[in-house]
Protein backbone atom coordinates (compact mmCIF):
# COMPACT_ATOMS: atom_id res chain seq x y z
CA UNK A 1 0.00 0.00 0.00
CA UNK A 2 1.18 3.54 -0.72
CA UNK A 3 2.38 5.35 2.37
CA UNK A 4 0.71 8.48 3.61
CA UNK A 5 2.92 11.50 2.99
CA UNK A 6 3.44 14.29 5.47
CA UNK A 7 3.63 17.69 3.80
CA UNK A 8 6.87 19.62 3.64
CA UNK A 9 6.84 23.36 4.33
CA UNK A 10 5.83 24.30 0.76
CA UNK A 11 3.10 21.67 0.63
CA UNK A 12 1.79 22.72 4.03
CA UNK A 13 1.60 26.35 2.88
CA UNK A 14 -0.28 25.26 -0.25
CA UNK A 15 -2.61 23.08 1.84
CA UNK A 16 -3.49 26.01 4.12
CA UNK A 17 -4.09 28.24 1.09
CA UNK A 18 -6.49 25.70 -0.39
CA UNK A 19 -8.34 25.39 2.92
CA UNK A 20 -8.96 29.14 2.85
CA UNK A 21 -9.89 28.88 -0.84
CA UNK A 22 -12.63 26.39 0.03
CA UNK A 23 -13.74 28.47 3.01
CA UNK A 24 -13.95 31.62 0.89
CA UNK A 25 -15.90 29.84 -1.84
CA UNK A 26 -18.33 28.45 0.73
CA UNK A 27 -18.89 31.89 2.26
CA UNK A 28 -19.97 33.30 -1.11
CA UNK A 29 -22.40 30.48 -1.87
CA UNK A 30 -23.79 30.11 1.64
CA UNK A 31 -23.88 33.80 2.46
CA UNK A 32 -25.80 34.77 -0.67
CA UNK A 33 -28.16 31.79 -0.39
CA UNK A 34 -29.00 32.55 3.24
CA UNK A 35 -29.43 36.26 2.54
CA UNK A 36 -31.96 35.36 -0.16
CA UNK A 37 -33.81 32.39 1.33
CA UNK A 38 -32.89 31.75 4.96
CA UNK A 39 -32.96 34.92 7.03
CA UNK A 40 -35.53 37.05 8.81
CA UNK A 41 -35.11 39.78 6.19
CA UNK A 42 -33.87 42.33 8.72
CA UNK A 43 -31.14 44.81 7.85
CA UNK A 44 -28.96 43.31 10.56
CA UNK A 45 -29.25 39.79 9.12
CA UNK A 46 -28.60 40.95 5.55
CA UNK A 47 -25.62 43.03 6.64
CA UNK A 48 -24.21 40.05 8.54
CA UNK A 49 -24.50 37.80 5.48
CA UNK A 50 -22.93 40.40 3.21
CA UNK A 51 -20.04 40.93 5.63
CA UNK A 52 -19.60 37.14 5.70
CA UNK A 53 -19.28 37.16 1.90
CA UNK A 54 -16.87 40.11 1.96
CA UNK A 55 -14.60 38.52 4.56
CA UNK A 56 -14.64 35.13 2.83
CA UNK A 57 -13.96 36.68 -0.58
CA UNK A 58 -11.05 38.71 0.78
CA UNK A 59 -9.52 35.65 2.46
CA UNK A 60 -10.07 33.54 -0.64
CA UNK A 61 -8.48 36.17 -2.89
CA UNK A 62 -5.38 36.36 -0.69
CA UNK A 63 -5.20 32.56 -0.48
CA UNK A 64 -5.22 32.24 -4.28
CA UNK A 65 -2.47 34.85 -4.70
CA UNK A 66 -0.34 33.27 -1.98
CA UNK A 67 -0.84 29.76 -3.37
CA UNK A 68 0.33 30.95 -6.80
CA UNK A 69 3.45 32.49 -5.26
CA UNK A 70 4.05 29.26 -3.32
CA UNK A 71 4.00 27.31 -6.60
CA UNK A 72 6.49 29.83 -8.01
CA UNK A 73 8.71 29.23 -4.99
CA UNK A 74 8.48 25.45 -5.33
CA UNK A 75 9.51 25.51 -8.99
CA UNK A 76 12.19 28.15 -8.44
CA UNK A 77 13.79 26.20 -5.59
CA UNK A 78 15.45 29.27 -4.08
CA UNK A 79 13.57 29.51 -0.81
CA UNK A 80 11.20 32.33 0.10
CA UNK A 81 12.97 34.75 -2.23
CA UNK A 82 12.11 32.45 -5.11
CA UNK A 83 8.41 33.23 -4.63
CA UNK A 84 9.03 36.70 -6.05
CA UNK A 85 10.95 35.73 -9.16
CA UNK A 86 8.93 37.83 -11.60
CA UNK A 87 10.37 36.05 -14.60
CA UNK A 88 9.04 32.76 -13.28
CA UNK A 89 5.75 34.46 -12.37
CA UNK A 90 5.31 35.63 -15.96
CA UNK A 91 6.14 32.16 -17.25
CA UNK A 92 3.63 30.40 -14.98
CA UNK A 93 0.88 32.88 -15.79
CA UNK A 94 0.87 31.40 -19.31
CA UNK A 95 0.26 27.87 -18.01
CA UNK A 96 -2.84 26.10 -16.68
CA UNK A 97 -1.82 27.32 -13.21
CA UNK A 98 -2.21 30.88 -14.48
CA UNK A 99 -5.64 30.06 -15.95
CA UNK A 100 -6.77 28.54 -12.65
CA UNK A 101 -5.47 31.55 -10.72
CA UNK A 102 -7.20 34.08 -12.98
CA UNK A 103 -10.54 32.25 -12.79
CA UNK A 104 -10.42 32.10 -9.00
CA UNK A 105 -9.32 35.70 -8.59
CA UNK A 106 -12.05 36.84 -10.97
CA UNK A 107 -14.65 34.93 -8.97
CA UNK A 108 -13.56 36.41 -5.66
CA UNK A 109 -13.39 39.93 -7.11
CA UNK A 110 -16.93 39.65 -8.49
CA UNK A 111 -18.21 38.45 -5.10
CA UNK A 112 -16.24 41.04 -3.13
CA UNK A 113 -17.35 43.99 -5.26
CA UNK A 114 -20.97 42.79 -5.39
CA UNK A 115 -21.26 42.25 -1.63
CA UNK A 116 -19.56 45.57 -0.88
CA UNK A 117 -21.95 47.48 -3.16
CA UNK A 118 -24.96 45.61 -1.77
CA UNK A 119 -23.88 46.38 1.80
CA UNK A 120 -23.51 50.05 0.93
CA UNK A 121 -26.99 50.01 -0.57
CA UNK A 122 -28.46 48.27 2.50
CA UNK A 123 -27.04 50.97 4.76
CA UNK A 124 -28.74 53.66 2.66
CA UNK A 125 -32.17 52.02 2.43
CA UNK A 126 -35.02 53.20 4.63
CA UNK A 127 -37.10 50.07 3.99
CA UNK A 128 -36.59 46.39 3.28
CA UNK A 129 -34.89 45.67 -0.08
CA UNK A 130 -37.09 44.42 -2.92
CA UNK A 131 -36.81 41.36 -5.13
CA UNK A 132 -34.45 43.17 -7.55
CA UNK A 133 -31.86 43.47 -4.78
CA UNK A 134 -31.81 39.70 -4.24
CA UNK A 135 -31.84 38.94 -7.96
CA UNK A 136 -28.72 41.04 -8.45
CA UNK A 137 -27.02 39.50 -5.42
CA UNK A 138 -27.82 35.91 -6.46
CA UNK A 139 -27.02 36.33 -10.15
CA UNK A 140 -23.61 37.86 -9.47
CA UNK A 141 -22.86 35.39 -6.69
CA UNK A 142 -23.67 32.54 -9.08
CA UNK A 143 -21.25 34.01 -11.61
CA UNK A 144 -18.57 34.21 -8.91
CA UNK A 145 -19.14 30.65 -7.71
CA UNK A 146 -19.22 29.31 -11.27
CA UNK A 147 -15.89 30.97 -12.12
CA UNK A 148 -14.25 29.48 -9.03
CA UNK A 149 -15.83 26.05 -9.56
CA UNK A 150 -14.77 26.12 -13.22
CA UNK A 151 -11.15 26.50 -12.10
CA UNK A 152 -11.28 22.99 -10.61
CA UNK A 153 -12.12 21.67 -14.08
CA UNK A 154 -9.17 23.50 -15.64
CA UNK A 155 -6.54 22.40 -13.13
CA UNK A 156 -5.95 19.47 -10.79
CA UNK A 157 -6.50 15.74 -11.10
CA UNK A 158 -9.90 16.09 -12.78
CA UNK A 159 -8.59 18.19 -15.69
CA UNK A 160 -7.34 15.08 -17.54
CA UNK A 161 -10.54 13.09 -17.05
CA UNK A 162 -13.74 12.90 -19.11
CA UNK A 163 -16.13 15.78 -19.67
CA UNK A 164 -18.58 14.03 -17.32
CA UNK A 165 -16.04 14.05 -14.50
CA UNK A 166 -15.19 17.69 -15.15
CA UNK A 167 -18.86 18.69 -15.06
CA UNK A 168 -19.26 16.62 -11.89
CA UNK A 169 -16.48 18.47 -10.08
CA UNK A 170 -18.01 21.86 -10.99
CA UNK A 171 -21.41 20.79 -9.63
CA UNK A 172 -19.79 19.15 -6.59
CA UNK A 173 -17.91 22.33 -5.67
CA UNK A 174 -21.03 24.48 -6.09
CA UNK A 175 -23.26 22.14 -4.06
CA UNK A 176 -20.72 21.59 -1.28
CA UNK A 177 -20.09 25.34 -1.03
CA UNK A 178 -23.80 26.12 -0.81
CA UNK A 179 -24.38 23.58 1.95
CA UNK A 180 -21.31 24.09 4.10
CA UNK A 181 -21.29 27.84 3.52
CA UNK A 182 -24.84 28.10 4.90
CA UNK A 183 -23.89 26.66 8.28
CA UNK A 184 -22.41 29.83 9.79
CA UNK A 185 -25.34 32.09 8.78
CA UNK A 186 -27.73 29.46 10.15
CA UNK A 187 -25.78 29.39 13.40
CA UNK A 188 -26.19 33.16 13.65
CA UNK A 189 -29.94 32.82 13.06
CA UNK A 190 -30.25 30.54 16.11
CA UNK A 191 -29.57 33.59 18.29
CA UNK A 192 -33.05 34.95 17.55
CA UNK A 193 -35.64 35.00 20.31
CA UNK A 194 -38.44 34.12 17.87
CA UNK A 195 -38.51 30.31 18.02
CA UNK A 196 -41.39 30.02 15.54
CA UNK A 197 -39.46 32.02 12.94
CA UNK A 198 -36.32 29.98 13.61
CA UNK A 199 -38.22 26.73 13.14
CA UNK A 200 -39.71 28.02 9.89
CA UNK A 201 -36.29 29.04 8.52
CA UNK A 202 -34.63 25.78 9.54
CA UNK A 203 -37.45 23.74 8.01
CA UNK A 204 -37.16 25.70 4.77
CA UNK A 205 -33.41 25.07 4.71
CA UNK A 206 -33.89 21.37 5.39
CA UNK A 207 -36.32 21.07 2.49
CA UNK A 208 -34.02 22.96 0.11
CA UNK A 209 -30.95 21.04 1.28
CA UNK A 210 -32.40 17.82 -0.16
CA UNK A 211 -31.82 19.11 -3.69
CA UNK A 212 -28.31 20.29 -2.78
CA UNK A 213 -27.47 16.91 -1.26
CA UNK A 214 -28.72 14.99 -4.30
CA UNK A 215 -26.44 17.05 -6.57
CA UNK A 216 -23.58 16.69 -4.07
CA UNK A 217 -23.85 12.90 -3.78
CA UNK A 218 -24.41 12.18 -7.49
CA UNK A 219 -21.51 14.43 -8.53
CA UNK A 220 -19.30 12.94 -5.81
CA UNK A 221 -20.02 9.37 -6.91
CA UNK A 222 -19.25 10.23 -10.56
CA UNK A 223 -15.93 11.76 -9.51
CA UNK A 224 -15.10 8.75 -7.34
CA UNK A 225 -15.76 6.31 -10.18
CA UNK A 226 -13.57 8.34 -12.54
CA UNK A 227 -10.69 8.88 -10.12
CA UNK A 228 -10.45 5.51 -8.39
CA UNK A 229 -13.37 3.33 -9.44
CA UNK A 230 -14.80 0.49 -7.41
CA UNK A 231 -11.63 -1.51 -6.95
CA UNK A 232 -9.08 -2.57 -4.37
CA UNK A 233 -7.28 0.73 -4.97
CA UNK A 234 -9.94 2.44 -2.86
CA UNK A 235 -8.62 0.58 0.20
CA UNK A 236 -5.04 -0.19 -0.84
CA UNK A 237 -3.71 3.27 -1.70
CA UNK A 238 -3.15 6.39 0.36
CA UNK A 239 -5.36 8.36 -2.02
CA UNK A 240 -8.16 5.79 -1.78
CA UNK A 241 -8.03 5.66 2.01
CA UNK A 242 -8.03 9.46 2.21
CA UNK A 243 -11.14 9.44 0.01
CA UNK A 244 -12.74 6.90 2.34
CA UNK A 245 -11.96 9.15 5.32
CA UNK A 246 -13.58 12.07 3.49
CA UNK A 247 -16.63 9.92 2.69
CA UNK A 248 -16.92 8.97 6.36
CA UNK A 249 -16.98 12.65 7.32
CA UNK A 250 -19.57 13.37 4.62
CA UNK A 251 -21.75 10.54 5.94
CA UNK A 252 -21.32 11.92 9.47
CA UNK A 253 -22.43 15.40 8.45
CA UNK A 254 -25.36 13.87 6.52
CA UNK A 255 -26.43 12.01 9.65
CA UNK A 256 -26.29 15.19 11.74
CA UNK A 257 -28.29 17.03 9.08
CA UNK A 258 -30.90 14.25 9.10
CA UNK A 259 -31.20 14.47 12.89
CA UNK A 260 -31.66 18.22 12.57
CA UNK A 261 -34.44 17.89 10.03
CA UNK A 262 -36.36 14.99 11.56
CA UNK A 263 -35.81 15.48 15.30
CA UNK A 264 -34.36 18.80 16.44
CA UNK A 265 -36.13 21.30 14.16
CA UNK A 266 -39.66 20.00 14.98
CA UNK A 267 -38.83 20.40 18.70
CA UNK A 268 -37.68 24.04 18.58
CA UNK A 269 -41.04 25.67 19.38
CA UNK A 270 -42.15 22.96 21.83
CA UNK A 271 -38.94 23.25 23.85
CA UNK A 272 -38.71 27.04 23.34
CA UNK A 273 -34.96 26.66 22.95
CA UNK A 274 -32.44 26.71 20.12
CA UNK A 275 -29.58 25.24 22.15
CA UNK A 276 -29.78 21.73 20.68
CA UNK A 277 -29.98 22.87 17.06
CA UNK A 278 -27.16 25.35 17.74
CA UNK A 279 -24.93 22.58 19.09
CA UNK A 280 -25.82 20.35 16.16
CA UNK A 281 -24.85 23.05 13.64
CA UNK A 282 -21.51 23.47 15.42
CA UNK A 283 -20.90 19.73 15.01
CA UNK A 284 -21.67 20.07 11.30
CA UNK A 285 -19.22 22.96 11.05
CA UNK A 286 -16.51 20.87 12.72
CA UNK A 287 -17.12 18.00 10.28
CA UNK A 288 -17.07 20.49 7.40
CA UNK A 289 -13.67 21.80 8.54
CA UNK A 290 -12.30 18.25 8.52
CA UNK A 291 -13.76 17.68 5.05
CA UNK A 292 -11.96 20.80 3.80
CA UNK A 293 -8.70 19.61 5.38
CA UNK A 294 -8.99 16.18 3.74
CA UNK A 295 -9.90 17.76 0.41
CA UNK A 296 -6.87 20.05 0.64
CA UNK A 297 -4.67 17.04 1.44
CA UNK A 298 -6.04 15.11 -1.54
CA UNK A 299 -5.52 18.09 -3.85
CA UNK A 300 -2.03 18.93 -2.61
CA UNK A 301 -0.10 15.99 -1.21
CA UNK A 302 -1.16 12.79 -2.97
CA UNK A 303 -2.44 11.87 -6.42
CA UNK A 304 -4.95 9.26 -7.59
CA UNK A 305 -3.49 5.90 -8.69
CA UNK A 306 -1.97 6.18 -12.15
CA UNK A 307 -1.79 10.01 -12.11
C-alpha positions in Angstrom: 0.0 0.0 0.0 1.2 3.5 -0.7 2.4 5.4 2.4 0.7 8.5 3.6 2.9 11.5 3.0 3.4 14.3 5.5 3.6 17.7 3.8 6.9 19.6 3.6 6.8 23.4 4.3 5.8 24.3 0.8 3.1 21.7 0.6 1.8 22.7 4.0 1.6 26.3 2.9 -0.3 25.3 -0.2 -2.6 23.1 1.8 -3.5 26.0 4.1 -4.1 28.2 1.1 -6.5 25.7 -0.4 -8.3 25.4 2.9 -9.0 29.1 2.8 -9.9 28.9 -0.8 -12.6 26.4 0.0 -13.7 28.5 3.0 -14.0 31.6 0.9 -15.9 29.8 -1.8 -18.3 28.5 0.7 -18.9 31.9 2.3 -20.0 33.3 -1.1 -22.4 30.5 -1.9 -23.8 30.1 1.6 -23.9 33.8 2.5 -25.8 34.8 -0.7 -28.2 31.8 -0.4 -29.0 32.5 3.2 -29.4 36.3 2.5 -32.0 35.4 -0.2 -33.8 32.4 1.3 -32.9 31.7 5.0 -33.0 34.9 7.0 -35.5 37.0 8.8 -35.1 39.8 6.2 -33.9 42.3 8.7 -31.1 44.8 7.9 -29.0 43.3 10.6 -29.2 39.8 9.1 -28.6 40.9 5.6 -25.6 43.0 6.6 -24.2 40.0 8.5 -24.5 37.8 5.5 -22.9 40.4 3.2 -20.0 40.9 5.6 -19.6 37.1 5.7 -19.3 37.2 1.9 -16.9 40.1 2.0 -14.6 38.5 4.6 -14.6 35.1 2.8 -14.0 36.7 -0.6 -11.1 38.7 0.8 -9.5 35.6 2.5 -10.1 33.5 -0.6 -8.5 36.2 -2.9 -5.4 36.4 -0.7 -5.2 32.6 -0.5 -5.2 32.2 -4.3 -2.5 34.9 -4.7 -0.3 33.3 -2.0 -0.8 29.8 -3.4 0.3 31.0 -6.8 3.4 32.5 -5.3 4.0 29.3 -3.3 4.0 27.3 -6.6 6.5 29.8 -8.0 8.7 29.2 -5.0 8.5 25.4 -5.3 9.5 25.5 -9.0 12.2 28.1 -8.4 13.8 26.2 -5.6 15.4 29.3 -4.1 13.6 29.5 -0.8 11.2 32.3 0.1 13.0 34.7 -2.2 12.1 32.4 -5.1 8.4 33.2 -4.6 9.0 36.7 -6.0 11.0 35.7 -9.2 8.9 37.8 -11.6 10.4 36.1 -14.6 9.0 32.8 -13.3 5.8 34.5 -12.4 5.3 35.6 -16.0 6.1 32.2 -17.2 3.6 30.4 -15.0 0.9 32.9 -15.8 0.9 31.4 -19.3 0.3 27.9 -18.0 -2.8 26.1 -16.7 -1.8 27.3 -13.2 -2.2 30.9 -14.5 -5.6 30.1 -15.9 -6.8 28.5 -12.6 -5.5 31.5 -10.7 -7.2 34.1 -13.0 -10.5 32.2 -12.8 -10.4 32.1 -9.0 -9.3 35.7 -8.6 -12.1 36.8 -11.0 -14.7 34.9 -9.0 -13.6 36.4 -5.7 -13.4 39.9 -7.1 -16.9 39.6 -8.5 -18.2 38.5 -5.1 -16.2 41.0 -3.1 -17.4 44.0 -5.3 -21.0 42.8 -5.4 -21.3 42.2 -1.6 -19.6 45.6 -0.9 -22.0 47.5 -3.2 -25.0 45.6 -1.8 -23.9 46.4 1.8 -23.5 50.0 0.9 -27.0 50.0 -0.6 -28.5 48.3 2.5 -27.0 51.0 4.8 -28.7 53.7 2.7 -32.2 52.0 2.4 -35.0 53.2 4.6 -37.1 50.1 4.0 -36.6 46.4 3.3 -34.9 45.7 -0.1 -37.1 44.4 -2.9 -36.8 41.4 -5.1 -34.5 43.2 -7.5 -31.9 43.5 -4.8 -31.8 39.7 -4.2 -31.8 38.9 -8.0 -28.7 41.0 -8.4 -27.0 39.5 -5.4 -27.8 35.9 -6.5 -27.0 36.3 -10.2 -23.6 37.9 -9.5 -22.9 35.4 -6.7 -23.7 32.5 -9.1 -21.2 34.0 -11.6 -18.6 34.2 -8.9 -19.1 30.6 -7.7 -19.2 29.3 -11.3 -15.9 31.0 -12.1 -14.3 29.5 -9.0 -15.8 26.1 -9.6 -14.8 26.1 -13.2 -11.2 26.5 -12.1 -11.3 23.0 -10.6 -12.1 21.7 -14.1 -9.2 23.5 -15.6 -6.5 22.4 -13.1 -6.0 19.5 -10.8 -6.5 15.7 -11.1 -9.9 16.1 -12.8 -8.6 18.2 -15.7 -7.3 15.1 -17.5 -10.5 13.1 -17.1 -13.7 12.9 -19.1 -16.1 15.8 -19.7 -18.6 14.0 -17.3 -16.0 14.0 -14.5 -15.2 17.7 -15.1 -18.9 18.7 -15.1 -19.3 16.6 -11.9 -16.5 18.5 -10.1 -18.0 21.9 -11.0 -21.4 20.8 -9.6 -19.8 19.1 -6.6 -17.9 22.3 -5.7 -21.0 24.5 -6.1 -23.3 22.1 -4.1 -20.7 21.6 -1.3 -20.1 25.3 -1.0 -23.8 26.1 -0.8 -24.4 23.6 1.9 -21.3 24.1 4.1 -21.3 27.8 3.5 -24.8 28.1 4.9 -23.9 26.7 8.3 -22.4 29.8 9.8 -25.3 32.1 8.8 -27.7 29.5 10.1 -25.8 29.4 13.4 -26.2 33.2 13.6 -29.9 32.8 13.1 -30.3 30.5 16.1 -29.6 33.6 18.3 -33.1 35.0 17.5 -35.6 35.0 20.3 -38.4 34.1 17.9 -38.5 30.3 18.0 -41.4 30.0 15.5 -39.5 32.0 12.9 -36.3 30.0 13.6 -38.2 26.7 13.1 -39.7 28.0 9.9 -36.3 29.0 8.5 -34.6 25.8 9.5 -37.4 23.7 8.0 -37.2 25.7 4.8 -33.4 25.1 4.7 -33.9 21.4 5.4 -36.3 21.1 2.5 -34.0 23.0 0.1 -30.9 21.0 1.3 -32.4 17.8 -0.2 -31.8 19.1 -3.7 -28.3 20.3 -2.8 -27.5 16.9 -1.3 -28.7 15.0 -4.3 -26.4 17.0 -6.6 -23.6 16.7 -4.1 -23.9 12.9 -3.8 -24.4 12.2 -7.5 -21.5 14.4 -8.5 -19.3 12.9 -5.8 -20.0 9.4 -6.9 -19.3 10.2 -10.6 -15.9 11.8 -9.5 -15.1 8.7 -7.3 -15.8 6.3 -10.2 -13.6 8.3 -12.5 -10.7 8.9 -10.1 -10.5 5.5 -8.4 -13.4 3.3 -9.4 -14.8 0.5 -7.4 -11.6 -1.5 -6.9 -9.1 -2.6 -4.4 -7.3 0.7 -5.0 -9.9 2.4 -2.9 -8.6 0.6 0.2 -5.0 -0.2 -0.8 -3.7 3.3 -1.7 -3.2 6.4 0.4 -5.4 8.4 -2.0 -8.2 5.8 -1.8 -8.0 5.7 2.0 -8.0 9.5 2.2 -11.1 9.4 0.0 -12.7 6.9 2.3 -12.0 9.1 5.3 -13.6 12.1 3.5 -16.6 9.9 2.7 -16.9 9.0 6.4 -17.0 12.6 7.3 -19.6 13.4 4.6 -21.7 10.5 5.9 -21.3 11.9 9.5 -22.4 15.4 8.4 -25.4 13.9 6.5 -26.4 12.0 9.7 -26.3 15.2 11.7 -28.3 17.0 9.1 -30.9 14.3 9.1 -31.2 14.5 12.9 -31.7 18.2 12.6 -34.4 17.9 10.0 -36.4 15.0 11.6 -35.8 15.5 15.3 -34.4 18.8 16.4 -36.1 21.3 14.2 -39.7 20.0 15.0 -38.8 20.4 18.7 -37.7 24.0 18.6 -41.0 25.7 19.4 -42.1 23.0 21.8 -38.9 23.3 23.9 -38.7 27.0 23.3 -35.0 26.7 23.0 -32.4 26.7 20.1 -29.6 25.2 22.1 -29.8 21.7 20.7 -30.0 22.9 17.1 -27.2 25.3 17.7 -24.9 22.6 19.1 -25.8 20.4 16.2 -24.8 23.0 13.6 -21.5 23.5 15.4 -20.9 19.7 15.0 -21.7 20.1 11.3 -19.2 23.0 11.0 -16.5 20.9 12.7 -17.1 18.0 10.3 -17.1 20.5 7.4 -13.7 21.8 8.5 -12.3 18.2 8.5 -13.8 17.7 5.0 -12.0 20.8 3.8 -8.7 19.6 5.4 -9.0 16.2 3.7 -9.9 17.8 0.4 -6.9 20.0 0.6 -4.7 17.0 1.4 -6.0 15.1 -1.5 -5.5 18.1 -3.9 -2.0 18.9 -2.6 -0.1 16.0 -1.2 -1.2 12.8 -3.0 -2.4 11.9 -6.4 -4.9 9.3 -7.6 -3.5 5.9 -8.7 -2.0 6.2 -12.1 -1.8 10.0 -12.1 
